[in-house]
Amino acid sequence: MIKLELHRRYWLIELINYWEGRLTTGHLRQFFGISRQQASKDINQYQQEHAGNLIYCSTRKGYLPTEHFNPAHISGDVAEYLNWMTGQSAHAMPVDPGYRLDHAILRPPARSVSAQIIRPIVHALRHHERLEVDYGAVSSTDRDGRIIVPVRFVNTGSRWHLRAWCEKAQNYRDFVLSRFHGTPIQEGKLLAPLPPDTRWNTHITLSITPDPRLSPEQQQALIRDYAMENGQLRLHIRVALAGYLLKEMQINTKMLDGNPAAQQLILANQDEVKEWLF
């Protein structure tokens, strides 16, 4: 059985190599605090045990994934990389089976996102560059070519998307990662400074309360669930993320479900914030 620490290093080797397209000893040294010699030893040992996954490129001074790369330590789900890269979760460590508690985890089906899409996006984010992309939105039957400037990855609770300046729309847009097609093409540096992202920089407060049609006992149960103060939950949030939060909480702002127990919560200050939400 592979040792725990070596398993963690193999995991990082695959994660960086697959999603970023280039691995160096510096990645292992920075994350694990080991020497260059030890990092080289780990990579060489990985290559021996997983022949055909990595190849050293002298011009790029790093290890690149081969076209036959077959991961053995990562899931291949882009959420695994983004959760780690953004610090939302560390690599889960195996523990003594006797210490674990019986449990179950519901995992929605992973969105199909290829490394060929993520690698140029990560490069553009780090170097503040433009990308030509082929994007297919649900609202349009045709795939749409456009030039974007990636700004940040955003986790909306149920999925990851990319927030970027869209030159075609002349505004900031949210792009679902699984709806990009092909490989984004690098278009170089920005032509001009980006304008402020008003919806990202503006914060509003959402006042969430139990649906008043519920019985007093049902309302009290929800008040306890969310630790509400004075019967309401006040959430300070960026305008760009408010709609996603309401969706995650199953709060419909356009119409009330005929059964109050189905929705349970309402947006009490809808009139106050509607200019930002609709």
Secondary structure, DSSP 8 states (H G I E B T S, - for coil): ---HHHHHHHHHHHHHHHHHS-B-HHHHHHHH---HHHHHHHHHHHHHHSTTSEEEETTTTEEEE-TT---SSS---HHHHHHHHTTS--------TTT---------------HHHHHHHHHHHHHTEEEEEEE--TT-SS-EEEEEEEEEEEE-SS-EEEEEEETTTTEEEEEEGGGEEEEEEEEEE-SS-----HHHH-EEEEEEEE-TTS-HHHHHHHHHHTT-BTTBEEEEEEHHHHHHHHHHTT--SS---SSHHHH-EEETTHHHHHHHH-
